[in-house]
Amino acid sequence: MSKVEAFLSFEEEQEIVNAILEAEKNTSGEIRVHIEASAKIDHFSRAQQVFHFLKMDNTKDENGVLIYVAVEDKKFVIYGDKGVDKAVPRGFWDNTKEVISKRFKEGDFKQGIIEGVLKAGKELEAHFPWNHNDTNELSDAISKG
């Protein structure tokens, strides 16, 4: 079994998907999680590539957010689309990064991702509130590379 497959159990993945659904209830923002073994390039650049590959840059309000995790590298990136970058202040993701980082250091990867997803949803809600004609534009499933 690869490190990516062993990183989270099926049940843990479902808990993360449920957290994504919960986080997106109050925001038009779109949150995805991508997990792979190693970036092979700098992690921010890889997160950008994955963001584009997952077509996260095709949302109506450019408000997609990717939580990218490179398991073997022990690194993660929170990457937001252009609309998010335009709407939020500098250092916007710092609190979310701290939440994830704290749990990762404790070895509780599932909880780190869940808390990060929920925090991201809360952060997005202030700038991209949900309204009655919002549609879920992206899959909520965890993608793997």
Backbone as a chain_set.jsonl record, in Angstrom:
{"seq": "MSKVEAFLSFEEEQEIVNAILEAEKNTSGEIRVHIEASAKIDHFSRAQQVFHFLKMDNTKDENGVLIYVAVEDKKFVIYGDKGVDKAVPRGFWDNTKEVISKRFKEGDFKQGIIEGVLKAGKELEAHFPWNHNDTNELSDAISKG", "coords": {"N": [[0.84, -1.18, 0.0], [0.574, 2.2, -0.846], [2.043, 5.262, 0.478], [0.245, 7.322, 0.226], [-2.224, 6.01, 0.003], [-2.264, 4.827, 2.497], [-2.36, 6.97, 4.156], [-4.85, 8.069, 4.971], [-7.769, 6.439, 6.187], [-10.616, 4.889, 4.575], [-12.907, 5.606, 5.994], [-11.985, 7.876, 7.36], [-11.518, 9.559, 5.206], [-14.161, 9.919, 4.364], [-15.131, 11.365, 6.533], [-13.752, 13.744, 6.155], [-14.809, 14.576, 3.688], [-17.426, 15.009, 4.546], [-16.921, 17.177, 6.223], [-16.177, 19.065, 4.316], [-18.624, 19.378, 2.956], [-20.112, 20.469, 5.07], [-18.642, 22.835, 5.553], [-19.087, 24.227, 3.21], [-21.737, 24.923, 3.366], [-22.411, 27.51, 4.164], [-21.171, 29.262, 2.49], [-20.359, 30.488, -0.774], [-18.005, 29.704, -1.681], [-15.678, 27.228, -2.881], [-14.306, 24.261, -1.785], [-11.592, 22.045, -1.918], [-9.731, 19.017, -1.36], [-6.556, 17.706, -1.895], [-4.403, 14.969, -2.095], [-1.159, 13.703, -2.293], [1.852, 11.749, -2.871], [4.443, 13.042, -3.178], [5.711, 16.269, -4.106], [7.633, 16.859, -6.069], [8.343, 19.221, -7.301], [8.524, 22.701, -6.268], [6.277, 23.206, -3.546], [4.188, 25.099, -3.578], [3.997, 25.745, -6.303], [3.283, 23.238, -7.274], [0.791, 22.929, -6.035], [-0.591, 24.931, -7.405], [-0.597, 23.79, -9.999], [-2.151, 21.468, -9.559], [-4.533, 22.653, -8.743], [-5.353, 23.88, -11.139], [-5.51, 21.566, -12.781], [-7.629, 20.232, -11.537], [-9.629, 21.811, -12.346], [-10.365, 23.938, -10.781], [-10.097, 26.579, -11.168], [-12.172, 27.396, -12.669], [-14.481, 28.315, -11.494], [-17.42, 30.3, -11.027], [-17.228, 32.662, -9.386], [-14.537, 32.729, -8.96], [-13.616, 31.542, -6.554], [-12.473, 29.275, -5.431], [-10.801, 27.015, -3.209], [-7.958, 25.208, -2.473], [-6.737, 22.612, -0.498], [-3.767, 21.322, -0.347], [-1.831, 18.429, 0.066], [1.291, 16.985, 0.52], [2.348, 13.986, 1.238], [4.769, 12.376, 1.771], [6.641, 14.416, 1.762], [5.902, 15.878, 3.884], [4.495, 18.323, 3.828], [2.167, 21.013, 3.285], [-0.162, 23.046, 1.427], [-2.24, 25.868, 1.255], [-4.223, 26.964, -1.192], [-5.711, 29.6, -2.852], [-8.072, 30.812, -5.265], [-8.062, 33.504, -7.764], [-10.205, 35.292, -7.228], [-10.565, 34.981, -4.502], [-8.085, 35.842, -3.548], [-8.223, 38.55, -4.292], [-10.27, 39.466, -2.656], [-9.647, 39.095, 0.032], [-7.737, 39.975, 3.028], [-4.143, 40.43, 3.375], [-2.296, 37.672, 4.636], [-4.483, 36.179, 5.232], [-4.925, 33.372, 5.319], [-3.392, 32.507, 7.42], [-4.316, 31.75, 10.055], [-5.768, 29.453, 9.455], [-3.753, 27.832, 8.405], [-2.202, 27.517, 10.724], [-3.919, 25.988, 12.357], [-4.097, 23.565, 10.901], [-1.371, 22.848, 10.791], [-0.701, 22.51, 13.509], [-2.216, 20.217, 14.251], [-1.133, 18.37, 12.401], [1.506, 18.208, 13.31], [1.036, 16.839, 15.645], [0.457, 14.43, 14.62], [-2.098, 13.877, 13.864], [-3.579, 13.728, 11.226], [-6.026, 13.516, 9.813], [-7.788, 14.99, 11.484], [-6.533, 17.455, 11.397], [-6.893, 18.193, 8.702], [-9.707, 18.232, 8.604], [-10.321, 20.26, 10.512], [-9.0, 22.354, 9.271], [-10.426, 22.581, 6.846], [-12.991, 23.275, 7.825], [-12.375, 25.694, 9.098], [-11.456, 27.154, 6.885], [-13.862, 27.306, 5.457], [-15.366, 28.914, 7.216], [-13.816, 31.262, 7.118], [-14.102, 31.937, 4.407], [-16.814, 32.442, 4.303], [-17.322, 35.059, 5.215], [-16.512, 36.651, 3.097], [-17.52, 35.502, 0.82], [-20.468, 34.874, 0.958], [-23.066, 32.372, 1.176], [-25.757, 32.091, -1.121], [-29.223, 31.728, -2.123], [-29.263, 30.851, -4.819], [-26.869, 29.597, -5.293], [-24.764, 27.046, -6.592], [-23.209, 23.866, -6.189], [-20.206, 23.807, -7.527], [-17.977, 22.215, -7.846], [-16.565, 18.948, -7.339], [-16.778, 17.325, -4.157], [-15.22, 15.314, -3.341], [-12.182, 13.786, -2.162], [-9.213, 14.23, -3.918], [-6.539, 12.387, -5.425], [-3.065, 12.035, -6.106]], "CA": [[0.0, 0.0, 0.0], [1.374, 3.425, -0.939], [1.88, 6.193, 1.599], [-0.973, 8.098, -0.002], [-3.356, 5.145, 0.344], [-2.226, 4.551, 3.932], [-2.428, 8.237, 4.881], [-6.178, 8.153, 5.566], [-8.655, 5.31, 5.911], [-11.828, 5.251, 3.843], [-13.784, 6.285, 6.946], [-11.42, 9.208, 7.594], [-11.793, 10.343, 3.997], [-15.577, 10.287, 4.395], [-15.27, 12.433, 7.531], [-13.252, 14.966, 5.521], [-15.823, 14.971, 2.707], [-18.529, 15.576, 5.327], [-16.474, 18.502, 6.676], [-16.267, 19.946, 3.139], [-20.052, 19.669, 2.781], [-20.479, 21.365, 6.17], [-17.969, 24.118, 5.351], [-19.657, 24.907, 2.045], [-23.148, 25.251, 3.592], [-22.614, 28.933, 4.409], [-20.344, 30.057, 1.587], [-20.364, 30.082, -2.18], [-16.653, 29.204, -1.931], [-15.542, 25.805, -3.19], [-13.121, 23.727, -1.105], [-11.17, 20.693, -2.3], [-8.53, 18.477, -0.723], [-5.783, 16.828, -2.781], [-3.319, 14.294, -1.387], [-0.247, 12.913, -3.119], [3.064, 11.329, -2.165], [5.507, 14.042, -3.201], [5.455, 17.324, -5.088], [8.682, 16.802, -7.089], [8.704, 20.625, -7.558], [8.156, 23.413, -5.043], [4.92, 22.825, -3.168], [3.234, 26.107, -4.023], [3.827, 25.547, -7.752], [2.53, 21.994, -7.47], [-0.597, 23.215, -5.664], [-1.154, 25.673, -8.546], [-0.84, 22.833, -11.079], [-3.276, 20.618, -9.169], [-5.689, 23.543, -8.764], [-5.756, 23.989, -12.548], [-5.873, 20.225, -13.243], [-8.949, 19.917, -10.981], [-10.528, 22.817, -12.917], [-10.835, 24.8, -9.702], [-10.025, 27.952, -11.645], [-13.331, 27.613, -13.54], [-15.691, 28.663, -10.744], [-18.027, 31.578, -11.425], [-16.705, 33.78, -8.59], [-13.097, 32.506, -8.729], [-13.503, 31.431, -5.107], [-12.066, 27.935, -5.042], [-9.669, 26.893, -2.291], [-7.392, 23.867, -2.453], [-5.806, 22.203, 0.549], [-2.875, 20.369, -1.011], [-0.975, 17.737, 1.03], [2.317, 16.074, -0.002], [2.522, 13.115, 2.4], [6.169, 12.043, 2.046], [7.375, 15.668, 1.965], [5.39, 16.476, 5.125], [4.19, 19.721, 3.501], [0.836, 21.298, 2.752], [-0.363, 24.399, 0.908], [-3.612, 26.323, 1.046], [-4.15, 27.784, -2.408], [-6.991, 30.194, -3.218], [-8.189, 31.372, -6.612], [-7.902, 34.96, -7.912], [-11.284, 36.017, -6.563], [-10.277, 34.945, -3.071], [-6.934, 36.725, -3.314], [-8.654, 39.947, -4.423], [-11.256, 39.827, -1.634], [-9.219, 38.894, 1.422], [-6.523, 40.701, 3.415], [-2.861, 39.716, 3.441], [-2.213, 36.793, 5.807], [-5.83, 35.635, 5.446], [-4.918, 31.934, 5.585], [-2.464, 32.182, 8.502], [-4.988, 31.018, 11.133], [-6.109, 28.119, 8.946], [-2.483, 27.093, 8.339], [-1.811, 27.169, 12.097], [-4.796, 24.904, 12.806], [-3.666, 22.341, 10.224], [0.003, 22.56, 11.198], [-0.721, 22.011, 14.901], [-2.698, 18.825, 14.234], [-0.176, 17.552, 11.67], [2.646, 17.964, 14.209], [0.575, 15.844, 16.608], [0.228, 13.186, 13.887], [-3.535, 13.713, 13.642], [-3.74, 14.305, 9.897], [-7.455, 13.64, 9.498], [-8.364, 16.098, 12.236], [-5.935, 18.677, 10.866], [-7.574, 18.538, 7.452], [-11.091, 18.581, 8.932], [-10.354, 21.575, 11.144], [-8.597, 23.316, 8.243], [-11.557, 22.737, 5.931], [-14.038, 24.023, 8.517], [-11.864, 27.054, 9.291], [-11.484, 27.789, 5.56], [-15.264, 27.618, 5.18], [-15.72, 30.077, 8.045], [-13.101, 32.422, 6.577], [-14.709, 32.276, 3.118], [-18.189, 32.894, 4.513], [-17.352, 36.52, 5.369], [-16.26, 37.304, 1.807], [-18.315, 34.829, -0.211], [-21.607, 34.225, 1.62], [-23.936, 31.517, 0.375], [-27.1, 32.61, -1.385], [-30.152, 30.665, -2.534], [-29.043, 30.302, -6.168], [-25.541, 28.993, -5.418], [-24.7, 25.619, -6.89], [-21.924, 23.249, -5.893], [-19.593, 23.753, -8.844], [-16.87, 21.259, -7.876], [-16.7, 17.73, -6.549], [-16.308, 17.418, -2.773], [-14.39, 14.133, -3.078], [-10.746, 13.979, -2.035], [-8.503, 13.75, -5.1], [-5.23, 11.837, -5.093], [-2.144, 12.033, -7.222]], "C": [[0.889, 1.248, 0.0], [1.129, 4.309, 0.288], [0.619, 7.019, 1.451], [-2.193, 7.277, 0.414], [-3.421, 4.874, 1.849], [-2.416, 5.809, 4.78], [-3.749, 8.393, 5.633], [-6.97, 6.894, 5.237], [-9.855, 5.814, 5.113], [-12.768, 6.05, 4.743], [-13.294, 7.706, 7.229], [-11.657, 10.118, 6.387], [-13.244, 10.799, 3.967], [-15.83, 11.401, 5.407], [-14.806, 13.772, 6.95], [-14.252, 15.477, 4.486], [-17.022, 15.595, 3.433], [-18.174, 16.972, 5.845], [-16.539, 19.51, 5.519], [-17.721, 20.348, 2.905], [-20.527, 20.663, 3.839], [-19.905, 22.762, 5.942], [-18.597, 24.918, 4.22], [-21.126, 25.298, 2.23], [-23.396, 26.755, 3.68], [-21.767, 29.84, 3.525], [-20.525, 29.568, 0.154], [-18.982, 29.581, -2.585], [-16.653, 27.697, -2.134], [-14.234, 25.301, -2.593], [-12.853, 22.308, -1.6], [-9.931, 20.312, -1.518], [-7.867, 17.543, -1.723], [-4.601, 16.278, -2.002], [-2.472, 13.525, -2.385], [1.032, 12.642, -2.344], [4.071, 12.463, -2.049], [5.248, 15.051, -4.311], [6.41, 17.274, -6.272], [9.122, 18.189, -7.589], [8.324, 21.389, -6.286], [6.657, 23.277, -4.804], [3.865, 23.832, -3.615], [2.944, 25.94, -5.516], [3.016, 24.291, -8.037], [1.063, 22.202, -7.113], [-1.302, 23.982, -6.784], [-1.504, 24.725, -9.691], [-2.079, 21.985, -10.783], [-4.576, 21.423, -9.22], [-6.244, 23.649, -10.187], [-6.238, 22.638, -13.084], [-7.276, 19.837, -12.769], [-10.026, 20.899, -11.46], [-11.133, 23.723, -11.842], [-10.795, 26.269, -10.095], [-11.182, 28.279, -12.597], [-14.598, 27.972, -12.772], [-16.132, 30.078, -11.105], [-17.401, 32.77, -10.693], [-15.206, 33.673, -8.297], [-12.799, 32.384, -7.238], [-13.238, 30.0, -4.632], [-10.856, 27.981, -4.127], [-9.239, 25.427, -2.257], [-6.505, 23.7, -1.221], [-5.02, 21.043, -0.046], [-1.944, 19.763, 0.041], [-0.025, 16.803, 0.286], [2.792, 15.225, 1.181], [3.996, 12.872, 2.733], [7.007, 13.286, 2.355], [7.015, 16.334, 3.298], [5.141, 17.979, 4.946], [2.736, 19.828, 3.061], [0.785, 22.761, 2.321], [-1.859, 24.659, 0.882], [-3.542, 27.306, -0.114], [-5.55, 28.275, -2.771], [-6.941, 30.814, -4.603], [-8.093, 32.903, -6.576], [-8.966, 35.755, -7.174], [-11.086, 36.066, -5.059], [-9.143, 35.916, -2.759], [-7.319, 38.2, -3.38], [-9.507, 40.398, -3.235], [-10.719, 39.817, -0.204], [-7.944, 39.673, 1.744], [-5.289, 39.799, 3.398], [-2.824, 38.879, 4.724], [-3.528, 36.113, 6.156], [-5.822, 34.168, 5.882], [-4.036, 31.546, 6.77], [-3.115, 31.364, 9.62], [-5.338, 29.589, 10.705], [-4.855, 27.251, 8.867], [-2.043, 26.639, 9.734], [-2.617, 25.99, 12.631], [-4.333, 23.575, 12.208], [-2.294, 21.92, 10.73], [0.059, 21.959, 12.601], [-1.136, 20.539, 14.933], [-1.726, 17.899, 13.505], [1.02, 17.221, 12.547], [2.311, 16.925, 15.268], [0.349, 14.48, 15.946], [-1.234, 12.909, 13.601], [-3.918, 14.39, 12.326], [-5.204, 14.512, 9.529], [-8.046, 14.852, 10.19], [-7.802, 17.444, 11.77], [-6.629, 19.141, 9.601], [-9.013, 18.966, 7.733], [-11.161, 19.988, 9.527], [-9.945, 22.67, 10.156], [-9.722, 23.609, 7.269], [-12.647, 23.593, 6.586], [-13.631, 25.48, 8.74], [-11.883, 27.812, 7.957], [-12.907, 28.185, 5.187], [-15.729, 28.842, 5.942], [-15.087, 31.352, 7.495], [-13.751, 32.883, 5.268], [-16.103, 32.887, 3.276], [-18.29, 34.419, 4.594], [-17.228, 37.249, 4.028], [-17.103, 36.743, 0.666], [-19.487, 34.107, 0.449], [-22.426, 33.39, 0.644], [-25.218, 32.278, 0.082], [-27.925, 31.524, -2.067], [-29.923, 30.124, -3.941], [-27.618, 29.81, -6.391], [-25.671, 27.516, -5.768], [-23.308, 25.121, -6.527], [-21.238, 23.006, -7.231], [-18.502, 22.687, -8.973], [-17.182, 20.045, -7.01], [-16.163, 17.981, -5.129], [-15.392, 16.251, -2.413], [-12.92, 14.535, -2.959], [-10.105, 13.454, -3.326], [-7.106, 13.301, -4.664], [-4.351, 11.815, -6.329], [-1.068, 11.013, -7.056]], "O": [[1.848, 1.33, 0.767], [0.157, 4.135, 1.024], [-0.01, 7.378, 2.446], [-3.087, 7.783, 1.092], [-4.506, 4.711, 2.408], [-2.613, 5.716, 5.991], [-3.763, 8.801, 6.794], [-6.854, 6.348, 4.14], [-10.074, 7.02, 4.995], [-13.353, 7.044, 4.315], [-14.099, 8.632, 7.328], [-11.959, 11.301, 6.54], [-13.532, 11.934, 3.588], [-16.652, 12.285, 5.164], [-15.405, 14.812, 7.227], [-14.513, 16.678, 4.416], [-17.569, 16.599, 2.976], [-19.035, 17.85, 5.898], [-16.909, 20.667, 5.719], [-18.015, 21.522, 2.683], [-21.266, 21.597, 3.526], [-20.605, 23.759, 6.119], [-18.633, 26.147, 4.268], [-21.706, 25.937, 1.351], [-24.472, 27.226, 3.312], [-21.658, 31.04, 3.778], [-20.804, 28.394, -0.091], [-18.799, 29.091, -3.7], [-17.519, 26.986, -1.624], [-13.171, 25.857, -2.869], [-13.762, 21.483, -1.69], [-9.174, 21.174, -1.069], [-8.525, 16.694, -2.326], [-3.885, 17.022, -1.331], [-2.995, 12.787, -3.22], [1.268, 13.232, -1.29], [4.503, 12.806, -0.949], [4.639, 14.725, -5.33], [6.016, 17.622, -7.385], [10.165, 18.308, -8.233], [7.85, 20.783, -5.325], [5.869, 23.237, -5.749], [2.76, 23.442, -3.993], [1.79, 25.989, -5.94], [2.168, 24.278, -8.929], [0.181, 21.704, -7.813], [-2.468, 23.72, -7.081], [-2.576, 24.836, -10.286], [-2.942, 21.806, -11.642], [-5.6, 20.925, -9.688], [-7.449, 23.523, -10.407], [-7.261, 22.573, -13.765], [-8.026, 19.193, -13.502], [-11.18, 20.828, -11.037], [-12.257, 24.207, -11.975], [-11.395, 27.11, -9.425], [-11.171, 29.32, -13.254], [-15.688, 27.937, -13.344], [-15.315, 30.935, -11.443], [-17.08, 33.779, -11.321], [-14.67, 34.43, -7.489], [-11.879, 33.013, -6.716], [-13.714, 29.577, -3.578], [-10.0, 28.857, -4.244], [-10.053, 24.529, -2.039], [-5.642, 24.531, -0.94], [-5.536, 19.939, -0.222], [-1.334, 20.494, 0.822], [-0.459, 15.941, -0.477], [3.553, 15.7, 2.024], [4.425, 13.134, 3.856], [7.968, 13.215, 3.12], [7.717, 17.225, 3.776], [5.52, 18.792, 5.789], [2.152, 18.878, 2.54], [1.568, 23.593, 2.777], [-2.648, 23.781, 0.531], [-2.886, 28.344, -0.028], [-6.463, 27.474, -2.975], [-5.894, 31.282, -5.053], [-8.05, 33.512, -5.507], [-8.664, 36.779, -6.561], [-11.399, 37.067, -4.415], [-9.231, 36.71, -1.823], [-6.8, 39.012, -2.613], [-9.473, 41.567, -2.851], [-11.287, 40.467, 0.674], [-7.164, 39.993, 0.847], [-5.393, 38.573, 3.406], [-3.273, 39.334, 5.777], [-3.675, 35.541, 7.237], [-6.626, 33.769, 6.725], [-3.941, 30.363, 7.095], [-2.529, 30.387, 10.086], [-5.221, 28.646, 11.488], [-4.889, 26.072, 9.222], [-1.571, 25.516, 9.906], [-2.068, 25.098, 13.278], [-4.194, 22.581, 12.922], [-2.085, 20.753, 11.062], [0.794, 21.0, 12.839], [-0.477, 19.717, 15.571], [-1.513, 16.766, 13.937], [1.503, 16.089, 12.538], [3.194, 16.21, 15.74], [0.082, 13.492, 16.63], [-1.579, 11.82, 13.144], [-4.5, 15.474, 12.314], [-5.577, 15.557, 8.996], [-8.731, 15.657, 9.558], [-8.513, 18.449, 11.753], [-6.92, 20.326, 9.438], [-9.488, 19.95, 7.166], [-11.968, 20.81, 9.092], [-10.478, 23.779, 10.197], [-9.946, 24.764, 6.907], [-13.164, 24.524, 5.969], [-14.448, 26.388, 8.587], [-12.281, 28.975, 7.909], [-13.133, 29.274, 4.66], [-16.406, 29.708, 5.388], [-15.739, 32.393, 7.415], [-13.93, 34.081, 5.049], [-16.516, 33.736, 2.487], [-19.25, 35.002, 4.089], [-17.778, 38.336, 3.853], [-17.364, 37.426, -0.324], [-19.51, 32.877, 0.499], [-22.469, 33.669, -0.554], [-25.713, 33.022, 0.928], [-27.383, 30.52, -2.531], [-30.362, 29.011, -4.23], [-27.195, 29.622, -7.532], [-26.577, 26.829, -5.297], [-22.342, 25.884, -6.558], [-21.63, 22.113, -7.983], [-18.144, 22.299, -10.085], [-17.97, 20.122, -6.067], [-15.22, 18.747, -4.935], [-14.85, 16.203, -1.309], [-12.477, 15.502, -3.579], [-10.425, 12.352, -3.772], [-6.57, 13.777, -3.663], [-4.823, 11.606, -7.447], [-0.202, 10.883, -7.92]]}, "num_chains": 1, "name": "protein.A"}
